[in-house]
C-alpha cells in the first residue's frame, strides 16, 4: 500500500466485498498488508465508527477480533 488512506480503503473494500465479519488475518490476506497493520487499521476505523466489533478493544491491536462494516448513517432528510 502506498499510504494510510490506501490501506484504510483497502480494508473497507475487503469488508464490503465479503459482507461478513473478518479478523485481521483475513483482512491481511485480502489486502496484502501484514496482520498487525490490518489489526491497527481496523482498530482505528472502529474508533472512527466506520467498522464495528463485539470485542472490547484495548491499547494493543487484537488480531483475532472480528470486524464488520458499520451501518451507513441515515440521511438527515429521512433517506
Helices and strands as residue ranges (DSSP letters): H 4-18, H 24-31, H 35-47, E 51-53, E 67-69
